[in-house]
Amino acid sequence: MKIIHTKGPVNAEELKDFLQQELGPLFKKQRHADIDFVFILTGNGVQIAQPDLYEDFLFKIEIVNDQELHVTKSEHYTDDVNVLTLEDILNNLFMDYPGRDNIDMIEERS
C-alpha cells in the first residue's frame, strides 16, 4: 500500500473526476490499448476497475482523515501489464492531484 500524506483535505468526488478525465487517455497513449476503466465512488474514496477483463478492483484509493490517500493495488493482478501501466500513471498523476506542493510525504507499506 502506498500512503500519501497531504497538507490539506482531499475530496473523493474531485479525485474521481480528475482520474476519470486524466487516466484513460494517458493509459491509451502509453499502453496503446483501447481499454476503458470504471471509476467507482465509495464512501471515502475511489475504486478503479475494468469489469470486462477483471473480476475485482484494480486499485482502491481511500481517503483517511481527509489528508491521507491509501492506495491499494489488487493482490490478484500484481504482475499484469495493464495494472503495472496503471500504477506508473497513477504515481505520476498524484503529483498533479493533490499536487506536488500539497504532498508532505509518500510512504510504502506492505
N, CA, C and O atoms as a GROMACS GRO file, in nm:
protein
  440
    1MET      N    1   0.084  -0.117   0.000
    1MET     CA    2   0.000   0.000   0.000
    1MET      C    3   0.089   0.123   0.000
    1MET      O    4   0.190   0.130   0.070
    2LYS      N    5   0.049   0.219  -0.080
    2LYS     CA    6   0.117   0.348  -0.083
    2LYS      C    7   0.032   0.445  -0.002
    2LYS      O    8  -0.090   0.452  -0.019
    3ILE      N    9   0.096   0.520   0.086
    3ILE     CA   10   0.027   0.619   0.167
    3ILE      C   11   0.082   0.757   0.131
    3ILE      O   12   0.202   0.782   0.140
    4ILE      N   13  -0.008   0.845   0.090
    4ILE     CA   14   0.029   0.980   0.052
    4ILE      C   15  -0.030   1.075   0.155
    4ILE      O   16  -0.152   1.087   0.168
    5HIS      N   17   0.058   1.143   0.228
    5HIS     CA   18   0.016   1.241   0.329
    5HIS      C   19   0.009   1.377   0.261
    5HIS      O   20   0.105   1.422   0.200
    6THR      N   21  -0.106   1.442   0.273
    6THR     CA   22  -0.125   1.572   0.209
    6THR      C   23  -0.129   1.684   0.313
    6THR      O   24  -0.152   1.660   0.431
    7LYS      N   25  -0.108   1.805   0.266
    7LYS     CA   26  -0.111   1.922   0.354
    7LYS      C   27  -0.252   1.975   0.375
    7LYS      O   28  -0.276   2.052   0.467
    8GLY      N   29  -0.344   1.933   0.291
    8GLY     CA   30  -0.482   1.979   0.301
    8GLY      C   31  -0.579   1.867   0.270
    8GLY      O   32  -0.537   1.759   0.229
    9PRO      N   33  -0.707   1.891   0.290
    9PRO     CA   34  -0.807   1.787   0.267
    9PRO      C   35  -0.818   1.747   0.120
    9PRO      O   36  -0.796   1.828   0.030
   10VAL      N   37  -0.851   1.620   0.099
   10VAL     CA   38  -0.872   1.566  -0.035
   10VAL      C   39  -1.020   1.528  -0.046
   10VAL      O   40  -1.076   1.467   0.044
   11ASN      N   41  -1.081   1.565  -0.156
   11ASN     CA   42  -1.223   1.539  -0.180
   11ASN      C   43  -1.237   1.420  -0.273
   11ASN      O   44  -1.178   1.418  -0.382
   12ALA      N   45  -1.315   1.319  -0.233
   12ALA     CA   46  -1.330   1.196  -0.312
   12ALA      C   47  -1.393   1.223  -0.448
   12ALA      O   48  -1.350   1.166  -0.548
   13GLU      N   49  -1.493   1.309  -0.454
   13GLU     CA   50  -1.559   1.340  -0.581
   13GLU      C   51  -1.462   1.409  -0.678
   13GLU      O   52  -1.459   1.377  -0.797
   14GLU      N   53  -1.383   1.504  -0.627
   14GLU     CA   54  -1.284   1.571  -0.711
   14GLU      C   55  -1.178   1.473  -0.760
   14GLU      O   56  -1.135   1.479  -0.875
   15LEU      N   57  -1.135   1.384  -0.672
   15LEU     CA   58  -1.036   1.284  -0.710
   15LEU      C   59  -1.090   1.194  -0.820
   15LEU      O   60  -1.020   1.165  -0.917
   16LYS      N   61  -1.213   1.148  -0.805
   16LYS     CA   62  -1.277   1.064  -0.906
   16LYS      C   63  -1.286   1.136  -1.039
   16LYS      O   64  -1.250   1.080  -1.143
   17ASP      N   65  -1.332   1.259  -1.038
   17ASP     CA   66  -1.344   1.338  -1.161
   17ASP      C   67  -1.208   1.356  -1.227
   17ASP      O   68  -1.195   1.343  -1.349
   18PHE      N   69  -1.107   1.386  -1.148
   18PHE     CA   70  -0.971   1.405  -1.200
   18PHE      C   71  -0.921   1.276  -1.267
   18PHE      O   72  -0.869   1.280  -1.378
   19LEU      N   73  -0.938   1.163  -1.198
   19LEU     CA   74  -0.890   1.036  -1.253
   19LEU      C   75  -0.967   0.998  -1.379
   19LEU      O   76  -0.907   0.949  -1.475
   20GLN      N   77  -1.098   1.020  -1.380
   20GLN     CA   78  -1.178   0.989  -1.499
   20GLN      C   79  -1.130   1.069  -1.620
   20GLN      O   80  -1.124   1.017  -1.731
   21GLN      N   81  -1.095   1.192  -1.597
   21GLN     CA   82  -1.053   1.280  -1.706
   21GLN      C   83  -0.911   1.247  -1.754
   21GLN      O   84  -0.885   1.251  -1.874
   22GLU      N   85  -0.822   1.216  -1.664
   22GLU     CA   86  -0.680   1.205  -1.698
   22GLU      C   87  -0.630   1.063  -1.725
   22GLU      O   88  -0.551   1.042  -1.816
   23LEU      N   89  -0.676   0.966  -1.646
   23LEU     CA   90  -0.614   0.834  -1.650
   23LEU      C   91  -0.638   0.760  -1.781
   23LEU      O   92  -0.544   0.702  -1.836
   24GLY      N   93  -0.760   0.760  -1.832
   24GLY     CA   94  -0.792   0.687  -1.955
   24GLY      C   95  -0.707   0.727  -2.074
   24GLY      O   96  -0.644   0.642  -2.136
   25PRO      N   97  -0.704   0.856  -2.108
   25PRO     CA   98  -0.622   0.899  -2.222
   25PRO      C   99  -0.472   0.868  -2.204
   25PRO      O  100  -0.405   0.830  -2.300
   26LEU      N  101  -0.421   0.886  -2.083
   26LEU     CA  102  -0.280   0.856  -2.059
   26LEU      C  103  -0.251   0.707  -2.074
   26LEU      O  104  -0.148   0.668  -2.128
   27PHE      N  105  -0.344   0.624  -2.026
   27PHE     CA  106  -0.327   0.479  -2.040
   27PHE      C  107  -0.326   0.439  -2.187
   27PHE      O  108  -0.239   0.363  -2.230
   28LYS      N  109  -0.420   0.491  -2.263
   28LYS     CA  110  -0.428   0.456  -2.405
   28LYS      C  111  -0.304   0.502  -2.481
   28LYS      O  112  -0.257   0.433  -2.571
   29LYS      N  113  -0.252   0.616  -2.444
   29LYS     CA  114  -0.131   0.668  -2.509
   29LYS      C  115  -0.009   0.584  -2.473
   29LYS      O  116   0.073   0.553  -2.560
   30GLN      N  117   0.003   0.548  -2.347
   30GLN     CA  118   0.121   0.475  -2.301
   30GLN      C  119   0.116   0.327  -2.337
   30GLN      O  120   0.218   0.269  -2.374
   31ARG      N  121   0.000   0.266  -2.327
   31ARG     CA  122  -0.013   0.121  -2.345
   31ARG      C  123  -0.057   0.083  -2.486
   31ARG      O  124  -0.045  -0.033  -2.526
   32HIS      N  125  -0.109   0.179  -2.562
   32HIS     CA  126  -0.161   0.153  -2.698
   32HIS      C  127  -0.268   0.044  -2.696
   32HIS      O  128  -0.270  -0.045  -2.781
   33ALA      N  129  -0.356   0.051  -2.596
   33ALA     CA  130  -0.465  -0.046  -2.582
   33ALA      C  131  -0.594   0.031  -2.558
   33ALA      O  132  -0.597   0.128  -2.483
   34ASP      N  133  -0.700  -0.014  -2.622
   34ASP     CA  134  -0.830   0.053  -2.611
   34ASP      C  135  -0.910  -0.009  -2.496
   34ASP      O  136  -1.006  -0.082  -2.519
   35ILE      N  137  -0.869   0.022  -2.375
   35ILE     CA  138  -0.934  -0.031  -2.255
   35ILE      C  139  -0.990   0.087  -2.178
   35ILE      O  140  -0.919   0.184  -2.148
   36ASP      N  141  -1.119   0.079  -2.145
   36ASP     CA  142  -1.184   0.183  -2.066
   36ASP      C  143  -1.200   0.134  -1.922
   36ASP      O  144  -1.239   0.020  -1.899
   37PHE      N  145  -1.171   0.220  -1.829
   37PHE     CA  146  -1.180   0.185  -1.688
   37PHE      C  147  -1.304   0.247  -1.626
   37PHE      O  148  -1.356   0.348  -1.674
   38VAL      N  149  -1.350   0.185  -1.519
   38VAL     CA  150  -1.466   0.232  -1.444
   38VAL      C  151  -1.414   0.290  -1.313
   38VAL      O  152  -1.330   0.229  -1.246
   39PHE      N  153  -1.464   0.406  -1.277
   39PHE     CA  154  -1.425   0.474  -1.154
   39PHE      C  155  -1.547   0.477  -1.063
   39PHE      O  156  -1.648   0.540  -1.094
   40ILE      N  157  -1.536   0.409  -0.950
   40ILE     CA  158  -1.649   0.391  -0.859
   40ILE      C  159  -1.624   0.473  -0.733
   40ILE      O  160  -1.525   0.452  -0.662
   41LEU      N  161  -1.714   0.566  -0.707
   41LEU     CA  162  -1.705   0.647  -0.586
   41LEU      C  163  -1.752   0.563  -0.469
   41LEU      O  164  -1.865   0.514  -0.468
   42THR      N  165  -1.666   0.546  -0.370
   42THR     CA  166  -1.705   0.475  -0.248
   42THR      C  167  -1.727   0.580  -0.140
   42THR      O  168  -1.709   0.699  -0.165
   43GLY      N  169  -1.766   0.538  -0.023
   43GLY     CA  170  -1.794   0.633   0.083
   43GLY      C  171  -1.677   0.724   0.114
   43GLY      O  172  -1.697   0.842   0.144
   44ASN      N  173  -1.556   0.671   0.107
   44ASN     CA  174  -1.439   0.750   0.143
   44ASN      C  175  -1.327   0.740   0.039
   44ASN      O  176  -1.209   0.747   0.074
   45GLY      N  177  -1.363   0.722  -0.087
   45GLY     CA  178  -1.259   0.713  -0.188
   45GLY      C  179  -1.310   0.670  -0.323
   45GLY      O  180  -1.427   0.688  -0.357
   46VAL      N  181  -1.219   0.611  -0.400
   46VAL     CA  182  -1.247   0.574  -0.539
   46VAL      C  183  -1.186   0.437  -0.566
   46VAL      O  184  -1.074   0.408  -0.523
   47GLN      N  185  -1.260   0.354  -0.638
   47GLN     CA  186  -1.205   0.229  -0.688
   47GLN      C  187  -1.193   0.238  -0.839
   47GLN      O  188  -1.279   0.295  -0.906
   48ILE      N  189  -1.085   0.181  -0.891
   48ILE     CA  190  -1.064   0.174  -1.035
   48ILE      C  191  -1.081   0.028  -1.075
   48ILE      O  192  -1.017  -0.060  -1.019
   49ALA      N  193  -1.168   0.004  -1.173
   49ALA     CA  194  -1.197  -0.133  -1.214
   49ALA      C  195  -1.211  -0.139  -1.366
   49ALA      O  196  -1.220  -0.037  -1.434
   50GLN      N  197  -1.212  -0.262  -1.416
   50GLN     CA  198  -1.241  -0.290  -1.556
   50GLN      C  199  -1.313  -0.424  -1.558
   50GLN      O  200  -1.251  -0.528  -1.581
   51PRO      N  201  -1.446  -0.422  -1.533
   51PRO     CA  202  -1.521  -0.547  -1.512
   51PRO      C  203  -1.526  -0.641  -1.632
   51PRO      O  204  -1.552  -0.760  -1.616
   52ASP      N  205  -1.500  -0.591  -1.753
   52ASP     CA  206  -1.499  -0.679  -1.870
   52ASP      C  207  -1.376  -0.770  -1.871
   52ASP      O  208  -1.380  -0.879  -1.927
   53LEU      N  209  -1.267  -0.725  -1.810
   53LEU     CA  210  -1.142  -0.801  -1.811
   53LEU      C  211  -1.102  -0.857  -1.675
   53LEU      O  212  -1.033  -0.958  -1.667
   54TYR      N  213  -1.144  -0.791  -1.567
   54TYR     CA  214  -1.100  -0.828  -1.433
   54TYR      C  215  -1.221  -0.839  -1.340
   54TYR      O  216  -1.311  -0.755  -1.343
   55GLU      N  217  -1.221  -0.944  -1.259
   55GLU     CA  218  -1.334  -0.967  -1.168
   55GLU      C  219  -1.335  -0.872  -1.049
   55GLU      O  220  -1.441  -0.839  -0.997
   56ASP      N  221  -1.219  -0.828  -1.007
   56ASP     CA  222  -1.207  -0.748  -0.886
   56ASP      C  223  -1.157  -0.608  -0.923
   56ASP      O  224  -1.121  -0.582  -1.038
   57PHE      N  225  -1.154  -0.518  -0.825
   57PHE     CA  226  -1.098  -0.384  -0.848
   57PHE      C  227  -0.950  -0.397  -0.884
   57PHE      O  228  -0.886  -0.496  -0.850
   58LEU      N  229  -0.898  -0.296  -0.951
   58LEU     CA  230  -0.756  -0.292  -0.983
   58LEU      C  231  -0.680  -0.208  -0.880
   58LEU      O  232  -0.573  -0.246  -0.834
   59PHE      N  233  -0.738  -0.093  -0.847
   59PHE     CA  234  -0.683  -0.006  -0.744
   59PHE      C  235  -0.795   0.049  -0.658
   59PHE      O  236  -0.905   0.076  -0.705
   60LYS      N  237  -0.765   0.063  -0.530
   60LYS     CA  238  -0.857   0.125  -0.436
   60LYS      C  239  -0.783   0.241  -0.371
   60LYS      O  240  -0.674   0.224  -0.317
   61ILE      N  241  -0.843   0.359  -0.378
   61ILE     CA  242  -0.783   0.478  -0.317
   61ILE      C  243  -0.878   0.525  -0.208
   61ILE      O  244  -0.988   0.572  -0.236
   62GLU      N  245  -0.834   0.513  -0.084
   62GLU     CA  246  -0.916   0.552   0.030
   62GLU      C  247  -0.863   0.682   0.089
   62GLU      O  248  -0.742   0.701   0.103
   63ILE      N  249  -0.954   0.771   0.122
   63ILE     CA  250  -0.917   0.896   0.189
   63ILE      C  251  -0.936   0.874   0.339
   63ILE      O  252  -1.046   0.844   0.385
   64VAL      N  253  -0.827   0.890   0.414
   64VAL     CA  254  -0.828   0.866   0.558
   64VAL      C  255  -0.797   0.998   0.627
   64VAL      O  256  -0.699   1.065   0.593
   65ASN      N  257  -0.879   1.036   0.723
   65ASN     CA  258  -0.860   1.160   0.799
   65ASN      C  259  -0.849   1.283   0.710
   65ASN      O  260  -0.780   1.379   0.745
   66ASP      N  261  -0.913   1.281   0.596
   66ASP     CA  262  -0.916   1.392   0.499
   66ASP      C  263  -0.781   1.429   0.439
   66ASP      O  264  -0.777   1.502   0.340
   67GLN      N  265  -0.670   1.382   0.496
   67GLN     CA  266  -0.539   1.426   0.449
   67GLN      C  267  -0.443   1.312   0.418
   67GLN      O  268  -0.322   1.333   0.410
   68GLU      N  269  -0.496   1.192   0.402
   68GLU     CA  270  -0.414   1.079   0.362
   68GLU      C  271  -0.484   1.002   0.252
   68GLU      O  272  -0.605   0.979   0.259
   69LEU      N  273  -0.408   0.963   0.152
   69LEU     CA  274  -0.459   0.874   0.048
   69LEU      C  275  -0.392   0.740   0.068
   69LEU      O  276  -0.269   0.730   0.068
   70HIS      N  277  -0.472   0.636   0.085
   70HIS     CA  278  -0.420   0.500   0.095
   70HIS      C  279  -0.449   0.432  -0.038
   70HIS      O  280  -0.565   0.407  -0.071
   71VAL      N  281  -0.345   0.403  -0.115
   71VAL     CA  282  -0.359   0.347  -0.249
   71VAL      C  283  -0.323   0.199  -0.242
   71VAL      O  284  -0.209   0.163  -0.212
   72THR      N  285  -0.421   0.114  -0.270
   72THR     CA  286  -0.403  -0.031  -0.263
   72THR      C  287  -0.420  -0.091  -0.401
   72THR      O  288  -0.520  -0.067  -0.469
   73LYS      N  289  -0.321  -0.170  -0.442
   73LYS     CA  290  -0.330  -0.242  -0.569
   73LYS      C  291  -0.386  -0.380  -0.540
   73LYS      O  292  -0.346  -0.444  -0.443
   74SER      N  293  -0.479  -0.426  -0.622
   74SER     CA  294  -0.537  -0.559  -0.604
   74SER      C  295  -0.427  -0.664  -0.604
   74SER      O  296  -0.339  -0.664  -0.690
   75GLU      N  297  -0.432  -0.753  -0.507
   75GLU     CA  298  -0.332  -0.859  -0.498
   75GLU      C  299  -0.349  -0.964  -0.608
   75GLU      O  300  -0.259  -1.046  -0.629
   76HIS      N  301  -0.461  -0.962  -0.678
   76HIS     CA  302  -0.488  -1.063  -0.780
   76HIS      C  303  -0.417  -1.034  -0.912
   76HIS      O  304  -0.399  -1.125  -0.993
   77TYR      N  305  -0.376  -0.911  -0.934
   77TYR     CA  306  -0.324  -0.873  -1.066
   77TYR      C  307  -0.189  -0.801  -1.056
   77TYR      O  308  -0.162  -0.712  -1.136
   78THR      N  309  -0.106  -0.838  -0.962
   78THR     CA  310   0.017  -0.762  -0.936
   78THR      C  311   0.116  -0.764  -1.053
   78THR      O  312   0.191  -0.668  -1.070
   79ASP      N  313   0.117  -0.870  -1.133
   79ASP     CA  314   0.212  -0.879  -1.244
   79ASP      C  315   0.148  -0.850  -1.379
   79ASP      O  316   0.214  -0.865  -1.482
   80ASP      N  317   0.023  -0.810  -1.380
   80ASP     CA  318  -0.048  -0.782  -1.505
   80ASP      C  319   0.006  -0.654  -1.567
   80ASP      O  320   0.021  -0.552  -1.499
   81VAL      N  321   0.035  -0.658  -1.696
   81VAL     CA  322   0.097  -0.543  -1.764
   81VAL      C  323   0.004  -0.421  -1.762
   81VAL      O  324   0.053  -0.308  -1.752
   82ASN      N  325  -0.126  -0.441  -1.773
   82ASN     CA  326  -0.218  -0.327  -1.768
   82ASN      C  327  -0.217  -0.262  -1.630
   82ASN      O  328  -0.219  -0.139  -1.619
   83VAL      N  329  -0.213  -0.343  -1.526
   83VAL     CA  330  -0.212  -0.290  -1.390
   83VAL      C  331  -0.080  -0.220  -1.360
   83VAL      O  332  -0.078  -0.116  -1.294
   84LEU      N  333   0.030  -0.275  -1.409
   84LEU     CA  334   0.160  -0.210  -1.391
   84LEU      C  335   0.164  -0.075  -1.463
   84LEU      O  336   0.221   0.021  -1.412
   85THR      N  337   0.103  -0.069  -1.580
   85THR     CA  338   0.095   0.058  -1.653
   85THR      C  339   0.010   0.158  -1.576
   85THR      O  340   0.047   0.275  -1.564
   86LEU      N  341  -0.105   0.112  -1.525
   86LEU     CA  342  -0.191   0.199  -1.444
   86LEU      C  343  -0.116   0.253  -1.322
   86LEU      O  344  -0.125   0.371  -1.290
   87GLU      N  345  -0.042   0.166  -1.257
   87GLU     CA  346   0.032   0.207  -1.137
   87GLU      C  347   0.133   0.317  -1.171
   87GLU      O  348   0.146   0.414  -1.097
   88ASP      N  349   0.204   0.302  -1.280
   88ASP     CA  350   0.300   0.402  -1.322
   88ASP      C  351   0.231   0.536  -1.349
   88ASP      O  352   0.279   0.641  -1.308
   89ILE      N  353   0.119   0.531  -1.418
   89ILE     CA  354   0.045   0.654  -1.449
   89ILE      C  355  -0.009   0.718  -1.321
   89ILE      O  356   0.001   0.839  -1.304
   90LEU      N  357  -0.066   0.636  -1.232
   90LEU     CA  358  -0.118   0.690  -1.105
   90LEU      C  359  -0.008   0.759  -1.025
   90LEU      O  360  -0.030   0.866  -0.969
   91ASN      N  361   0.109   0.697  -1.019
   91ASN     CA  362   0.220   0.758  -0.944
   91ASN      C  363   0.250   0.898  -0.996
   91ASN      O  364   0.279   0.988  -0.918
   92ASN      N  365   0.245   0.916  -1.126
   92ASN     CA  366   0.268   1.048  -1.185
   92ASN      C  367   0.150   1.142  -1.164
   92ASN      O  368   0.169   1.261  -1.140
   93LEU      N  369   0.028   1.089  -1.173
   93LEU     CA  370  -0.090   1.173  -1.156
   93LEU      C  371  -0.102   1.230  -1.015
   93LEU      O  372  -0.155   1.340  -0.997
   94PHE      N  373  -0.053   1.158  -0.916
   94PHE     CA  374  -0.060   1.209  -0.779
   94PHE      C  375   0.026   1.334  -0.762
   94PHE      O  376   0.007   1.409  -0.666
   95MET      N  377   0.119   1.357  -0.852
   95MET     CA  378   0.197   1.481  -0.848
   95MET      C  379   0.113   1.598  -0.899
   95MET      O  380   0.144   1.714  -0.872
   96ASP      N  381   0.005   1.568  -0.973
   96ASP     CA  382  -0.087   1.672  -1.021
   96ASP      C  383  -0.206   1.691  -0.928
   96ASP      O  384  -0.252   1.803  -0.906
   97TYR      N  385  -0.257   1.581  -0.872
   97TYR     CA  386  -0.367   1.588  -0.777
   97TYR      C  387  -0.337   1.488  -0.666
   97TYR      O  388  -0.333   1.368  -0.693
   98PRO      N  389  -0.318   1.530  -0.548
   98PRO     CA  390  -0.343   1.662  -0.493
   98PRO      C  391  -0.237   1.766  -0.528
   98PRO      O  392  -0.255   1.884  -0.497
   99GLY      N  393  -0.129   1.726  -0.590
   99GLY     CA  394  -0.026   1.821  -0.633
   99GLY      C  395   0.102   1.808  -0.554
   99GLY      O  396   0.101   1.784  -0.433
  100ARG      N  397   0.212   1.823  -0.623
  100ARG     CA  398   0.345   1.810  -0.561
  100ARG      C  399   0.360   1.901  -0.439
  100ARG      O  400   0.417   1.858  -0.338
  101ASP      N  401   0.311   2.023  -0.447
  101ASP     CA  402   0.325   2.118  -0.335
  101ASP      C  403   0.232   2.086  -0.219
  101ASP      O  404   0.249   2.141  -0.110
  102ASN      N  405   0.134   2.000  -0.241
  102ASN     CA  406   0.039   1.965  -0.135
  102ASN      C  407   0.067   1.829  -0.073
  102ASN      O  408  -0.013   1.780   0.007
  103ILE      N  409   0.179   1.768  -0.107
  103ILE     CA  410   0.214   1.637  -0.052
  103ILE      C  411   0.325   1.655   0.051
  103ILE      O  412   0.431   1.711   0.021
  104ASP      N  413   0.300   1.607   0.173
  104ASP     CA  414   0.401   1.612   0.278
  104ASP      C  415   0.499   1.496   0.266
  104ASP      O  416   0.620   1.513   0.278
  105MET      N  417   0.442   1.375   0.240
  105MET     CA  418   0.526   1.256   0.242
  105MET      C  419   0.454   1.143   0.168
  105MET      O  420   0.331   1.136   0.169
  106ILE      N  421   0.532   1.057   0.106
  106ILE     CA  422   0.479   0.936   0.044
  106ILE      C  423   0.555   0.819   0.104
  106ILE      O  424   0.678   0.820   0.108
  107GLU      N  425   0.482   0.719   0.150
  107GLU     CA  426   0.547   0.601   0.208
  107GLU      C  427   0.484   0.474   0.152
  107GLU      O  428   0.369   0.474   0.107
  108GLU      N  429   0.561   0.368   0.155
  108GLU     CA  430   0.514   0.236   0.110
  108GLU      C  431   0.501   0.147   0.232
  108GLU      O  432   0.588   0.144   0.319
  109ARG      N  433   0.391   0.074   0.238
  109ARG     CA  434   0.372  -0.027   0.343
  109ARG      C  435   0.325  -0.155   0.278
  109ARG      O  436   0.258  -0.153   0.175
  110SER      N  437   0.361  -0.265   0.339
  110SER     CA  438   0.314  -0.393   0.284
  110SER      C  439   0.204  -0.451   0.368
  110SER      O  440   0.153  -0.559   0.336
   0.00000   0.00000   0.00000
